Amino acid sequence: MEASTASEERVERAFTWERVRRLTGLSKRQLQYWDERRFLRPSLSAGRGRGHPRLYSFRDLVALRVAAELRRQGISLQEIRKVDRHLRALDYSQPLAELQFFVTDGRLYFEEAETVRAGRRPEQIVALYTVPIQKIVESLEAGIVEMRHRPAGQFERRRGTLGSKEVFAGTRILVDSVRRMVAAGLRADEIRAAYPDLEPADIAAVRQESSTRPRDHAAAG
């Protein structure tokens, strides 16, 4: 029962672009391209456009990793999309996260209804490569646990990250961006709506910093 509950929590949890990039290794450009092509779109997004963050489910993350692995094995995006559409027509909501896939001689196969089928026509095959979906799931789970333990409320500079500008520890969110929002009088919930990956401690740290600066300047004068 506990394992089932944990699995359901993973499926329902929402992941922003920031976290998806860290968990899957895919670039923002790649994720945006697939989204715009209506392939592996974030299934939990409340809307489109500015002010509506792209929110992915755990199943979305698995599907993204599987698709990326198939691309590394030389399967074209066109072929992956064709198989994905075919399986969705069979009532699979997220086939790349639900089925086992194989690659042999540059062709994509999948196991559906206990039968291994080719992307174009059914046939029995001997797989030369099996997508390690269980390892993908375990890797994502480990990454999620690691992110949960990031040091909230701390700033850092990382070489090669946003020009080494100051960011919140464990993220790519610029501290200056939140400083401006705090200075403009935005509430914590408004700031977190713009940056869902932030924790209350992150915003509190910026507020604390801004509240101490005037006293520091006065002392210096």
C-alpha positions in Angstrom: 0.0 0.0 0.0 2.8 2.4 0.9 4.6 1.8 -2.4 1.4 2.4 -4.3 0.8 5.6 -2.5 4.3 6.8 -3.2 3.9 6.0 -6.8 0.7 8.0 -7.0 2.3 11.0 -5.4 5.1 10.9 -8.0 2.6 10.7 -10.8 0.6 13.7 -9.5 3.5 15.9 -8.6 4.1 18.9 -10.9 7.5 19.7 -12.2 8.5 23.1 -13.8 10.8 23.6 -16.8 13.6 24.3 -14.4 13.3 21.0 -12.6 12.6 19.0 -15.8 15.8 20.3 -17.3 17.8 19.2 -14.3 16.1 15.8 -14.1 16.1 14.8 -17.7 19.3 16.6 -19.0 17.2 18.0 -21.9 17.8 21.7 -22.8 15.1 24.4 -22.6 15.3 24.7 -26.4 14.6 20.9 -26.8 11.7 21.0 -24.4 10.2 24.0 -26.0 10.6 22.5 -29.5 8.8 19.3 -28.6 6.1 21.3 -26.8 5.5 23.6 -29.9 5.5 20.5 -32.1 2.7 19.1 -29.9 4.9 16.1 -28.9 5.4 15.3 -25.2 3.8 18.5 -24.0 3.5 19.3 -20.3 0.3 17.5 -19.3 -0.3 19.5 -16.1 -0.2 23.0 -17.5 -3.2 25.1 -16.6 -2.9 27.2 -19.7 -0.6 28.5 -22.4 1.4 31.7 -22.8 2.9 34.2 -20.4 1.9 33.7 -16.8 1.1 30.0 -17.2 4.2 27.9 -16.3 4.7 24.6 -18.1 4.1 21.9 -15.6 5.0 18.3 -16.2 3.9 15.1 -14.4 6.2 12.3 -13.3 5.0 10.3 -16.3 5.9 13.2 -18.5 9.5 13.0 -17.2 9.7 9.3 -17.9 8.4 9.8 -21.4 10.9 12.6 -22.1 13.8 10.4 -20.9 12.6 7.4 -23.0 12.2 9.6 -26.1 15.7 11.1 -25.5 17.1 7.6 -25.2 15.5 6.4 -28.4 16.9 9.5 -30.2 20.4 8.5 -28.9 19.8 5.0 -30.4 19.3 6.6 -33.8 15.5 6.5 -34.0 14.1 9.5 -35.8 11.7 11.9 -34.1 9.2 11.3 -36.9 9.2 7.5 -36.1 8.8 8.1 -32.4 5.9 10.5 -32.9 4.3 8.0 -35.3 4.4 5.2 -32.8 3.3 7.6 -30.0 0.2 8.7 -32.0 -0.7 5.1 -32.9 -0.6 4.0 -29.2 -2.6 7.1 -28.0 -5.2 6.0 -30.5 -5.3 2.7 -28.6 -6.2 4.7 -25.4 -2.7 4.9 -23.9 -2.5 8.3 -22.3 1.3 8.4 -22.1 2.6 5.4 -24.1 6.3 6.3 -23.9 6.0 6.0 -20.1 3.7 3.0 -20.0 5.2 0.4 -22.5 8.5 -1.3 -23.1 10.4 -0.2 -26.2 13.2 -2.0 -28.2 15.6 -1.1 -30.9 17.1 -3.5 -33.5 18.7 -2.7 -36.8 17.7 0.9 -36.5 14.0 0.2 -36.1 11.7 0.8 -33.2 9.6 -1.9 -31.6 7.2 -1.9 -28.6 5.5 -4.4 -26.5 1.7 -4.0 -26.5 -0.8 -6.6 -25.3 2.1 -9.0 -24.5 3.1 -8.9 -28.2 6.2 -7.3 -29.6 5.3 -5.1 -32.5 7.2 -3.0 -35.0 6.5 0.6 -35.5 5.1 -0.2 -39.0 3.9 -3.7 -38.8 3.6 -6.5 -36.2 6.3 -9.2 -36.1 8.3 -11.1 -33.6 11.8 -9.8 -33.2 14.9 -10.3 -31.1 15.8 -7.0 -29.5 19.4 -5.8 -29.7 18.7 -2.9 -27.3 16.0 -2.5 -24.7 15.2 0.9 -23.3 16.1 0.7 -19.5 12.8 2.2 -18.3 13.2 0.9 -14.8 16.6 2.5 -14.5 15.1 5.7 -15.9 12.4 5.7 -13.3 14.9 5.0 -10.5 17.2 7.8 -11.7 14.4 10.3 -11.8 13.3 9.3 -8.3 16.9 9.8 -7.0 17.0 13.2 -8.7 13.8 14.3 -7.1 15.0 13.3 -3.6 18.2 15.2 -4.2 16.3 18.3 -5.3 14.1 18.1 -2.2 17.3 18.6 -0.1 18.6 21.7 -1.8 19.7 24.4 0.6 16.7 26.8 0.4 17.4 30.4 1.4 21.0 30.4 0.1 22.6 32.1 -2.9 25.5 30.9 -5.0 27.4 31.6 -8.2 28.3 28.7 -10.5 30.8 29.0 -13.3 29.0 28.6 -16.6 25.6 29.2 -15.2 23.9 32.4 -16.4 27.2 34.2 -16.7 28.2 33.3 -13.1 25.5 35.7 -11.8 24.0 35.1 -8.3 21.3 32.4 -8.3 19.3 30.6 -5.6 21.3 27.5 -4.5 20.4 24.4 -6.6 18.5 26.4 -9.2 19.0 28.7 -12.3 16.8 31.4 -10.9 18.5 34.8 -10.7 18.4 36.4 -7.2 18.3 39.9 -8.8 15.0 39.0 -10.5 13.4 38.3 -7.1 15.1 41.3 -5.6 13.3 43.5 -8.1 10.0 41.8 -7.4 10.4 42.3 -3.7 11.3 45.9 -4.2 8.2 46.3 -6.3 6.1 45.1 -3.4 5.0 41.7 -4.7 3.7 39.2 -2.2 5.4 35.9 -1.7 2.6 34.0 -3.4 2.9 36.3 -6.4 6.6 35.7 -6.6 6.2 31.9 -6.3 3.6 32.0 -9.1 6.3 33.4 -11.4 8.9 31.0 -10.0 7.3 27.8 -8.7 10.6 26.2 -7.9 11.3 28.8 -5.2 10.7 27.9 -1.5 9.3 30.3 1.1 12.8 30.4 2.6 14.3 31.7 -0.7 11.9 34.7 -0.7 12.4 35.2 3.0 16.2 35.4 2.5 15.7 38.2 -0.1 13.4 40.1 2.1 15.8 39.8 5.0 18.6 41.0 2.9 16.6 44.0 1.7 15.6 44.9 5.2 19.1 44.9 6.5 20.7 46.9 3.7 19.3 50.3 4.6 20.6 50.0 8.2 24.0 49.0 6.9 24.1 52.1 4.7 23.0 54.3 7.6 25.7 52.9 9.8 28.3 53.5 7.1 27.2 57.1 6.8 
